[in-house]
Amino acid sequence: MPAPNAMRRRHPILLGAAAAFAVALLLPGTGRTELRVGAASSLREPLSEIAELFAAEPGGTRVEIAFGASSVLAAQIRAGAPIDLLLSADERIAERLAAEGLAGAPVPFASNRLVVVASRDLPPVIHTAGDLTRPEVRRIAIPEHTVPVGRYARTWLARRGLEAALTPRVVHTEHARATLTAVDQGHVDLAIVYASDARLARSARVVLEIPASEQPRIAYAAAQILDSRRTTAARAFLRFLTDPRALAHLAEAGLGPPPASDLP
């Protein structure tokens, strides 16, 4: 197995993104970054609060967070971006980093579920999953399958036998939050989003609650990057994610505990 540092230099085409990531983390006037975290965009609100609590602990460490699609963050890690800890919306992404020798064993810490939201301009025609194929629905926002929410959405559509019919109507978005924004701003008629993100909608409305029996497995997992120089701080932040205050922020944001099979 090649050394982690060697593996992270195998993707020169992504080095520009890695450099941009480094610049984004080193914010003007904030001094030296203590812990660098890459996190799924759907974690923005609760994780920002959790990071502040962590920094305020006795001997606490200041955390800088870059939010984005988990798949993009993983690609930046492979390119050498200075990330100490990845908080992915898809456990498979964390598992692949571990298999490549770039990260430790994934640690599941939260779950989510999917809902369908509609633009305020769409008539009230969505009552069942089959209604997504109605002619009034011309554009549906879903990220590429490499983005966690995109994979989850396609998994659900495939199980309902709807993916092929809806593919021509799909508008690709960058990540989970961009998907919600597309509906809020009226660029699309519908989107399949995380329930936690739907709570933040400005104008979009939930039109379909997907039953628990149809939900794909959505497990958020943390991956500690092996060549990080801040392993102690990363481990401490991982532990802090199970602190009652951190769990309260995750729950308030609409995130659940890890799937049952991942609980101790």
Summary of the structure (lengths in Angstrom):
residues: 264
radius of gyration: 18.9
end to end distance: 30.1
largest distance: 58.5
contacts: 879
relative contact order: 0.19
helix: 43%
strand: 19%
